[in-house]
């Protein structure tokens, strides 16, 4: 099981030096990958009365694909989006950006995608919120063609490309596409289309039911369910009980997870140094440092 860290988007701030220092520390501590969440715009609660989203316009979010272009030159970590909100973006542009990150990182990239929950962002990006689930499958299929074919013609329900292609192509052809989601339709899409998935449930609390839908959908699509990767997530807690993180990691290992990410956000930590200290303690508990 490969163990990575969640980039602390909302708590790392805007200092470029802190971003550089954090990524270097993650690599030095023995983590295999860095996973970044995504939001383009935050809603203003003063305008959107009754706003209940977990983030707003005060929440810091570095744009993941630009961030990864920067980090590709600084570390040997695998870079993972967990997740890019694909239907609010132009498909061909995401394919191009992903291909560039994959090239700059020499094939150390996984593109995690999902539907998102924030209609404010969709409106601002000129995309439809209501049909996002119907569009994402076609987007993924088109991106895979753009990553593997010199010239693509695709005239579908939502996407149109006529005799066009990307240059340069990525190192990985195609780039692995992983899905996030927490609904039966999402699990069906994962089984039918994904290279791997990010469960939003934990072992013993819904994972078995979610995986059953994923695996059945994979079989119906003529795919081997065992070929799908699965990345769990555990959170560092403010009480400093690294043993709890190790116990949760072992539960994910027992469930057959191929990957795991450690999240230090929301634990009451301060700046980047506090996040690094938390990861260092976690790395020791997980036996990552040799």
C-alpha positions in Angstrom: 0.0 0.0 0.0 1.5 3.3 -1.1 1.1 6.1 1.5 0.9 9.8 0.6 -0.1 13.1 2.1 -3.0 15.5 1.5 -1.7 18.9 0.5 -3.1 21.2 3.2 -4.9 23.6 0.8 -6.9 25.6 3.3 -4.1 26.0 5.9 -0.8 26.4 4.0 -1.4 30.0 2.8 0.0 31.8 -0.1 3.7 31.7 0.7 5.6 30.0 -2.2 8.4 29.1 0.1 6.0 27.3 2.4 4.7 25.3 -0.5 8.2 24.3 -1.6 9.2 23.5 1.9 6.2 21.3 2.6 6.5 19.3 -0.6 10.2 18.7 0.1 9.4 17.5 3.6 6.7 15.1 2.4 9.3 13.5 0.1 12.0 13.3 2.7 9.7 11.7 5.2 9.1 8.8 2.9 5.6 9.5 1.6 5.0 8.3 -2.0 2.6 10.9 -3.3 1.0 14.2 -2.7 -2.8 14.6 -3.2 -4.4 18.0 -3.7 -8.1 19.0 -3.4 -9.6 21.4 -5.9 -11.8 24.5 -5.9 -11.6 27.4 -8.3 -13.8 30.0 -6.6 -15.2 30.4 -3.1 -18.7 31.6 -2.5 -19.3 34.9 -0.6 -21.7 34.0 2.3 -22.7 37.7 2.4 -24.2 37.2 -1.1 -25.2 33.6 -0.9 -27.3 33.8 2.3 -27.6 30.5 4.2 -24.4 29.2 2.6 -23.4 25.9 4.2 -20.6 24.7 2.0 -17.3 23.6 3.8 -15.4 26.3 1.9 -16.0 30.0 1.1 -14.1 32.9 -0.5 -11.8 33.0 2.4 -10.6 29.4 1.9 -7.2 29.1 0.3 -7.0 26.8 -2.7 -3.9 26.6 -5.0 -4.9 25.5 -8.5 -3.8 21.8 -8.5 -2.6 21.5 -12.1 -0.5 24.7 -12.0 0.7 23.7 -8.6 1.8 20.3 -9.9 3.7 22.0 -12.8 5.7 23.8 -10.1 6.2 20.7 -7.9 7.2 18.4 -10.8 10.5 20.2 -10.9 11.1 20.1 -7.2 10.2 16.5 -6.1 10.0 12.9 -7.2 6.6 12.5 -5.6 3.7 11.1 -7.5 1.2 14.0 -8.0 -2.5 13.2 -7.6 -5.6 15.4 -7.9 -8.2 14.2 -5.5 -10.3 15.5 -7.2 -10.5 17.9 -10.1 -14.1 18.9 -10.7 -14.2 17.8 -14.3 -17.6 18.8 -15.6 -17.1 22.5 -14.8 -14.1 22.6 -17.0 -13.4 22.4 -20.8 -12.5 18.8 -21.5 -9.8 19.4 -24.1 -8.1 22.0 -21.9 -8.0 19.6 -18.9 -6.6 16.9 -21.2 -3.9 19.3 -22.3 -3.0 20.5 -18.8 -2.9 16.9 -17.5 -0.7 15.8 -20.4 1.7 18.7 -19.5 1.8 17.7 -15.8 2.4 14.1 -16.8 5.2 15.2 -19.1 6.9 17.5 -16.6 6.7 14.9 -13.9 7.9 12.1 -16.2 4.8 10.1 -15.8 4.3 10.6 -12.0 0.7 11.8 -12.3 -2.8 10.5 -11.5 -5.8 12.5 -12.5 -8.6 12.2 -10.0 -11.9 13.6 -11.2 -15.4 14.1 -9.8 -18.6 16.1 -10.1 -18.3 18.5 -7.2 -21.1 20.1 -5.2 -20.8 23.8 -5.7 -23.2 25.4 -8.2 -21.5 28.8 -7.6 -18.4 27.6 -9.3 -20.3 26.0 -12.2 -22.1 29.2 -12.9 -18.9 31.3 -12.9 -17.1 28.8 -15.2 -20.0 28.8 -17.6 -20.9 25.2 -17.1 -24.2 23.4 -16.4 -24.5 22.0 -12.9 -27.7 19.9 -13.4 -26.3 17.5 -16.0 -22.8 17.1 -14.7 -23.2 13.4 -14.1 -24.3 12.7 -17.6 -21.4 14.6 -19.1 -18.4 13.3 -17.1 -18.3 9.8 -18.7 -18.0 11.3 -22.2 -15.3 13.7 -20.9 -13.2 10.9 -19.6 -13.5 8.8 -22.8 -12.6 11.9 -24.9 -9.5 12.7 -22.7 -8.2 9.1 -23.1 -8.5 9.4 -26.9 -6.7 12.8 -26.8 -3.9 11.2 -24.7 -3.3 8.3 -27.1 -4.3 9.3 -30.6 -2.5 11.8 -32.8 -5.8 13.0 -34.4 -9.2 12.8 -32.8 -12.6 13.2 -34.2 -15.4 13.0 -31.7 -19.0 14.2 -32.1 -20.9 13.2 -29.0 -23.9 14.5 -27.0 -21.8 17.1 -25.1 -18.4 17.2 -26.7 -17.2 18.0 -30.2 -13.7 17.6 -31.6 -13.0 17.5 -35.4 -9.6 16.3 -36.6 -7.5 17.7 -33.7 -4.9 16.4 -31.3 -2.5 17.2 -28.4 1.2 17.7 -28.9 3.2 16.7 -27.0 1.4 13.6 -25.8 1.8 12.6 -22.2 4.3 10.0 -20.9 1.5 7.7 -19.7 -0.8 6.9 -22.6 -3.4 7.1 -21.2 -3.0 8.9 -17.9 -4.7 7.0 -15.1 -8.1 8.5 -14.3 -9.4 7.9 -10.8 -12.9 8.9 -9.6 -14.3 10.3 -6.4 -17.9 10.1 -5.4 -20.4 9.0 -2.8 -23.6 7.8 -4.5 -24.8 4.7 -6.3 -24.6 6.5 -9.7 -21.0 7.5 -8.9 -20.1 4.0 -7.9 -21.5 2.7 -11.2 -19.5 5.2 -13.1 -16.4 4.1 -11.2 -16.9 0.5 -12.0 -17.5 1.2 -15.7 -14.8 3.8 -16.3 -12.2 4.4 -13.6 -8.7 3.1 -13.2 -9.2 3.6 -9.5 -11.3 5.3 -6.9 -11.3 7.4 -3.7 -14.0 6.0 -1.3 -15.7 8.7 0.7 -16.6 6.1 3.4 -14.4 4.3 5.8 -14.0 0.5 6.4 -16.9 -0.9 8.3 -19.2 2.1 7.5 -20.5 1.7 4.0 -17.3 0.6 2.2 -18.5 -2.9 1.7 -21.8 -1.7 0.1 -20.0 0.9 -2.1 -17.4 -1.6 -3.3 -20.1 -4.2 -4.2 -21.7 -1.7 -6.6 -18.3 -0.7 -8.0 -17.3 -4.3 -8.6 -20.7 -5.3 -10.1 -20.6 -2.3 -12.5 -17.1 -3.3 -13.5 -18.1 -6.9 -14.3 -21.1 -5.6 -16.3 -18.7 -3.4 -18.3 -16.5 -6.5 -19.0 -13.7 -5.3 -16.7 -11.8 -7.1 -13.9 -12.8 -5.5 -10.6 -9.4 -6.5 -9.2 -7.7 -4.1 -11.7 -9.2 -1.0 -10.0 -7.0 0.8 -7.5 -8.5 2.1 -4.3 -7.1 5.0 -2.2 -8.3 5.4 1.4 -7.8 8.4 3.6 -7.0 8.9 7.3 -6.9 12.1 9.3 -4.4 13.2 11.8 -6.1 14.4 15.0 -5.1 17.1 17.4 -4.7 14.7 20.3 -1.5 13.5 18.8 -2.5 9.8 18.8 -0.4 8.7 15.8 -1.3 5.1 16.8 -4.9 5.8 15.8 -3.7 6.8 12.3 -1.6 3.6 12.1 -4.6 1.5 13.2 -6.8 3.1 10.5 -4.1 2.6 7.9 -4.0 -1.1 8.8 -7.8 -1.3 8.3 -7.4 0.1 4.8 -4.6 -2.3 4.1 -6.8 -5.2 5.3 -9.5 -4.0 2.9 -7.1 -4.3 0.0 -6.4 -0.5 -0.6 -3.6 0.1 -3.1 -3.0 3.6 -1.8 -3.7 5.7 1.3 -3.4 9.4 2.0 -2.9 11.1 5.3 -4.8 14.4 5.9 -3.5 16.9 8.4 -6.1 19.6 7.8 -8.7 20.4 10.4 -6.5 19.2 13.3 -5.9 22.7 14.7 -2.4 22.9 13.4 -0.7 26.2 12.6 1.6 26.9 9.7 3.6 24.5 7.5 6.0 23.5 10.2 3.1 22.1 12.3 1.8 20.1 9.4 5.3 18.7 8.7 5.7 17.8 12.4 2.4 16.0 12.3 3.4 14.1 9.1 6.8 13.2 10.7 5.1 11.7 13.7 2.7 9.8 11.4 5.5 8.6 9.2 7.3 7.2 12.2 4.0 5.4 13.3 3.6 4.0 9.9 7.2 2.9 9.5 7.9 5.1 6.4 11.2 6.4 7.5 14.1 4.0 7.3 
